[in-house]
């Protein structure tokens, strides 16, 4: 019998505000929209999916006294996620990610107020190191400041490390530490910026994955929207095609986190990179087609319905 994966997620837990236009966007004018609030943040999104995939999961983040950080904490207490270190800081706002979508559900713009996560710096991790060493694997998102990422990746005794890149500009925080990364999840634009000072572009996701593997990352998973995704590790490299369902939106906040979570769960259970990634792609596509975007999705039931095995 396989041991239960034991994974600590570190990084973002905040409110997601989604604004979707009712008609074509007119720049410089008032546009009617539908608004909705969701629990979000990369680390939280990954943790929420992992709990339904037979994993023991902990979370470390920071909330603010402004923008109802206490409400987020109350919700977290109702989940199976272990609160390892989460506090509500006074006189600072909880982070918020605002997604602006067109009437078809395609991303127009993402706006990230992530100032509070600067508190997750080297000094913070020095104080709680004993609380994170017991976990077999760490999932770190790049909302952490560079000093925090640098400290965690420089530890000689560290758990297996999964990095989930949260935006192109934050990918460069990893540039000096690629050889210390066990597994990285990012898109093709983030890969381009991570490997070069210039905004160059790879021909395809597999080229980006193999380039990062050559640069020292032990396992690389690169997504490329409707073109699918690619992987590279010590056994080789390959591509996995995305669904060609035209009803799916091209981008949706949280879909990449669902892919990362399912892939991590499978890898921690001993599966190969391509097998794990295929599972991640399937769950990501289901996420994209779901109106509730993961809030109450029973991932284990979905696996059983489709006869997919971890």
C-alpha positions as CSV (number, residue, x, y, z in Angstrom):
1,X,0.0,0.0,0.0
2,X,1.4,3.4,-1.0
3,X,2.1,6.0,1.7
4,X,-0.1,9.1,1.8
5,X,1.7,12.0,0.1
6,X,2.6,14.7,2.7
7,X,2.8,18.1,1.0
8,X,3.2,21.6,2.4
9,X,2.0,24.5,0.2
10,X,3.6,27.9,0.7
11,X,2.5,31.1,-0.8
12,X,-0.7,32.8,-1.9
13,X,-4.1,32.5,-0.3
14,X,-6.5,35.4,-1.1
15,X,-9.6,36.6,-2.7
16,X,-10.2,36.2,-6.5
17,X,-12.4,38.9,-8.0
18,X,-13.8,37.9,-11.5
19,X,-15.3,40.6,-13.7
20,X,-16.8,39.4,-16.9
21,X,-18.1,41.8,-19.5
22,X,-21.7,41.5,-20.8
23,X,-20.7,42.6,-24.3
24,X,-17.7,43.5,-26.3
25,X,-15.2,45.6,-24.3
26,X,-15.0,49.3,-25.2
27,X,-11.7,50.8,-23.9
28,X,-11.9,54.1,-22.2
29,X,-15.6,53.8,-21.4
30,X,-17.8,52.3,-18.7
31,X,-18.6,48.7,-19.4
32,X,-21.3,46.5,-17.8
33,X,-19.9,43.4,-16.1
34,X,-20.9,40.5,-13.9
35,X,-18.8,40.2,-10.7
36,X,-18.1,37.3,-8.4
37,X,-15.7,36.6,-5.5
38,X,-13.9,33.3,-5.0
39,X,-11.4,31.8,-2.6
40,X,-8.1,31.7,-4.5
41,X,-4.3,32.1,-4.5
42,X,-1.9,29.6,-6.1
43,X,-0.8,27.8,-2.9
44,X,-4.4,27.5,-1.7
45,X,-5.7,26.3,-5.1
46,X,-3.1,23.6,-5.3
47,X,-3.7,22.6,-1.6
48,X,-7.5,22.4,-2.1
49,X,-7.2,20.0,-5.0
50,X,-4.5,17.9,-3.3
51,X,-6.7,17.2,-0.3
52,X,-9.2,15.5,-2.6
53,X,-6.5,13.4,-4.2
54,X,-5.6,11.4,-1.1
55,X,-2.8,13.7,0.1
56,X,-2.1,15.2,3.5
57,X,-1.8,18.9,2.9
58,X,-0.6,22.0,4.9
59,X,-0.7,25.6,4.0
60,X,1.5,28.6,5.0
61,X,0.4,32.1,3.9
62,X,-0.4,35.6,5.2
63,X,-3.8,37.5,5.4
64,X,-4.5,41.1,6.1
65,X,-7.0,42.8,8.5
66,X,-8.3,44.7,5.5
67,X,-10.4,43.1,2.7
68,X,-11.8,40.4,5.1
69,X,-8.8,38.2,5.8
70,X,-10.7,36.7,8.7
71,X,-13.4,35.5,6.3
72,X,-10.7,33.6,4.4
73,X,-9.4,32.1,7.6
74,X,-12.9,31.0,8.7
75,X,-13.3,29.2,5.3
76,X,-10.0,27.5,5.6
77,X,-11.0,26.0,9.0
78,X,-13.9,24.2,7.2
79,X,-11.5,22.4,4.8
80,X,-9.2,19.5,5.3
81,X,-6.1,21.7,4.8
82,X,-3.9,21.9,7.9
83,X,-3.1,25.4,8.9
84,X,0.6,25.3,9.5
85,X,1.3,29.1,9.8
86,X,-1.4,31.6,8.8
87,X,-1.9,34.9,10.6
88,X,-4.1,38.0,10.0
89,X,-1.7,41.0,9.9
90,X,-3.0,44.4,11.1
91,X,-3.0,47.5,8.9
92,X,-2.4,45.7,5.7
93,X,-4.8,44.4,3.0
94,X,-5.4,40.8,2.2
95,X,-4.1,40.1,-1.3
96,X,-6.5,40.1,-4.2
97,X,-6.3,38.9,-7.8
98,X,-8.7,40.6,-10.3
99,X,-9.5,38.8,-13.5
100,X,-11.2,40.7,-16.3
101,X,-12.7,38.5,-18.9
102,X,-14.7,39.1,-22.1
103,X,-18.2,37.8,-22.7
104,X,-16.8,34.5,-24.0
105,X,-14.8,33.9,-20.9
106,X,-11.4,34.6,-22.3
107,X,-8.9,36.6,-20.3
108,X,-8.5,40.2,-21.1
109,X,-6.3,41.3,-18.1
110,X,-5.2,40.1,-14.7
111,X,-4.4,42.5,-11.9
112,X,-2.5,41.3,-8.8
113,X,-2.3,43.1,-5.5
114,X,0.1,40.8,-3.7
115,X,2.0,43.3,-1.4
116,X,1.3,41.3,1.7
117,X,3.4,38.4,0.5
118,X,6.6,40.4,1.0
119,X,6.2,39.3,4.6
120,X,7.1,35.8,3.6
121,X,10.8,36.7,3.4
122,X,13.9,35.0,4.6
123,X,13.4,36.3,8.2
124,X,9.9,34.7,8.3
125,X,11.2,31.2,7.2
126,X,14.1,31.3,9.6
127,X,11.7,31.6,12.5
128,X,9.5,28.6,11.4
129,X,12.0,26.3,9.8
130,X,11.2,23.5,12.4
131,X,7.6,23.5,11.3
132,X,8.3,22.8,7.6
133,X,11.0,20.2,7.8
134,X,8.6,17.4,8.7
135,X,6.8,17.6,5.3
136,X,8.0,15.2,2.6
137,X,7.4,17.7,-0.2
138,X,7.1,21.5,-0.6
139,X,5.0,23.3,-3.1
140,X,6.2,26.9,-3.4
141,X,4.6,29.5,-5.5
142,X,6.5,32.6,-6.8
143,X,4.3,35.1,-5.0
144,X,7.0,34.6,-2.3
145,X,9.6,37.4,-2.4
146,X,12.9,36.6,-3.9
147,X,14.6,36.5,-0.4
148,X,12.1,33.9,0.8
149,X,12.5,31.7,-2.3
150,X,16.3,32.0,-2.2
151,X,16.4,31.0,1.4
152,X,14.2,27.9,1.0
153,X,16.0,26.7,-2.2
154,X,19.4,27.2,-0.6
155,X,18.7,24.9,2.3
156,X,21.0,21.9,2.2
157,X,18.3,19.7,3.9
158,X,15.1,20.5,2.2
159,X,12.1,18.5,1.1
160,X,11.3,17.6,-2.5
161,X,10.5,21.0,-4.0
162,X,7.8,21.8,-6.5
163,X,7.7,25.4,-7.8
164,X,4.6,26.8,-9.4
165,X,5.3,30.1,-11.2
166,X,2.5,32.6,-10.7
167,X,3.3,35.2,-13.4
168,X,6.0,36.1,-16.1
169,X,7.6,38.9,-14.1
170,X,7.9,36.7,-10.9
171,X,9.5,33.9,-12.8
172,X,12.9,35.7,-12.8
173,X,13.0,35.3,-9.0
174,X,14.2,31.7,-9.7
175,X,16.9,32.6,-12.2
176,X,19.8,32.1,-9.7
177,X,18.4,28.9,-8.3
178,X,17.5,26.6,-11.2
179,X,19.8,23.8,-10.1
180,X,18.1,23.6,-6.7
181,X,14.6,23.1,-8.2
182,X,13.3,19.6,-8.3
183,X,10.1,20.3,-10.4
184,X,8.8,23.5,-12.0
185,X,5.4,24.3,-13.5
186,X,5.2,27.4,-15.7
187,X,3.9,28.5,-19.1
188,X,5.9,29.2,-22.2
189,X,6.0,32.9,-21.7
190,X,7.3,32.5,-18.2
191,X,9.9,30.1,-19.4
192,X,11.2,32.6,-22.0
193,X,11.6,35.3,-19.4
194,X,13.2,33.0,-16.9
195,X,15.9,31.9,-19.2
196,X,16.7,35.2,-20.9
197,X,16.9,38.9,-20.1
198,X,15.3,39.5,-23.4
199,X,11.7,38.6,-24.2
200,X,12.6,35.8,-26.6
201,X,10.1,33.1,-27.4
202,X,10.5,29.3,-27.9
203,X,9.2,27.5,-30.9
204,X,7.1,25.2,-28.7
205,X,6.7,24.1,-25.1
206,X,8.9,21.1,-25.5
207,X,11.8,23.3,-26.6
208,X,11.2,25.4,-23.5
209,X,11.0,22.4,-21.2
210,X,14.3,20.8,-22.5
211,X,16.1,24.2,-22.3
212,X,15.1,24.5,-18.6
213,X,16.1,20.9,-17.9
214,X,19.5,21.6,-19.5
215,X,19.8,24.7,-17.3
216,X,19.6,22.5,-14.2
217,X,16.0,21.9,-13.2
218,X,15.4,18.2,-12.6
219,X,11.9,18.1,-14.0
220,X,10.1,20.7,-16.1
221,X,6.4,21.0,-17.1
222,X,5.6,23.8,-19.5
223,X,2.0,24.7,-20.6
224,X,1.1,26.5,-23.8
225,X,-2.6,27.1,-23.7
226,X,-4.6,25.5,-26.4
227,X,-1.4,23.9,-27.8
228,X,-1.2,21.6,-24.7
229,X,1.9,21.1,-22.6
230,X,5.3,19.5,-22.6
231,X,7.7,17.9,-20.1
232,X,11.4,17.1,-19.7
233,X,13.3,15.1,-17.1
234,X,16.2,12.6,-16.9
235,X,14.2,10.1,-19.0
236,X,13.6,12.4,-21.9
237,X,10.9,14.8,-23.1
238,X,7.6,14.9,-24.8
239,X,4.4,16.8,-25.6
240,X,0.8,16.2,-24.5
241,X,-2.0,17.7,-26.7
242,X,-4.8,19.7,-25.2
243,X,-8.5,19.0,-25.8
244,X,-9.8,20.6,-29.0
245,X,-13.2,21.4,-27.4
246,X,-13.9,24.9,-28.7
247,X,-16.3,25.5,-25.9
248,X,-13.5,25.7,-23.4
249,X,-12.1,29.2,-22.6
250,X,-8.5,29.8,-23.7
251,X,-7.4,30.9,-20.2
252,X,-9.0,30.7,-16.7
253,X,-7.5,31.6,-13.4
254,X,-6.8,28.5,-11.4
255,X,-6.7,26.0,-14.3
256,X,-2.9,25.8,-14.2
257,X,-3.0,25.3,-10.4
258,X,-5.4,22.3,-10.9
259,X,-3.0,20.8,-13.4
260,X,0.0,21.3,-11.1
261,X,-1.9,19.8,-8.1
262,X,-3.0,16.6,-9.9
263,X,0.5,16.2,-11.4
264,X,2.2,16.6,-8.0
265,X,-0.2,14.1,-6.4
266,X,0.6,11.5,-9.1
267,X,4.4,12.1,-8.9
268,X,4.3,11.8,-5.2
269,X,2.6,8.4,-5.6
270,X,5.4,7.2,-7.8
271,X,4.1,7.7,-11.3
272,X,6.2,8.8,-14.3
273,X,6.2,12.4,-15.5
274,X,4.2,11.8,-18.7
275,X,1.6,9.7,-16.8
276,X,1.3,12.3,-14.0
277,X,1.0,15.1,-16.5
278,X,-1.7,13.5,-18.5
279,X,-3.8,13.3,-15.3
280,X,-3.1,16.9,-14.7
281,X,-4.2,17.9,-18.2
282,X,-7.4,16.0,-17.8
283,X,-8.3,17.6,-14.5
284,X,-7.4,21.0,-15.8
285,X,-9.7,20.6,-18.8
286,X,-12.6,19.6,-16.5
287,X,-11.8,22.6,-14.3
288,X,-12.1,24.9,-17.4
289,X,-15.5,23.5,-18.3
290,X,-16.9,23.8,-14.7
291,X,-18.9,26.9,-13.8
292,X,-17.8,26.8,-10.1
293,X,-14.1,26.8,-11.0
294,X,-13.1,24.2,-8.4
295,X,-14.8,25.6,-5.3
296,X,-16.9,22.5,-4.6
297,X,-15.6,20.0,-7.2
298,X,-15.2,16.5,-5.9
299,X,-12.0,15.6,-7.7
300,X,-11.9,12.0,-6.3
301,X,-15.4,11.4,-7.6
302,X,-14.4,12.7,-11.0
303,X,-11.4,10.4,-11.1
304,X,-13.7,7.4,-10.3
305,X,-16.3,8.4,-12.9
306,X,-13.7,8.5,-15.6
307,X,-11.8,5.4,-14.4
308,X,-8.6,7.4,-13.9
309,X,-6.2,5.9,-11.4
310,X,-3.7,7.8,-9.3
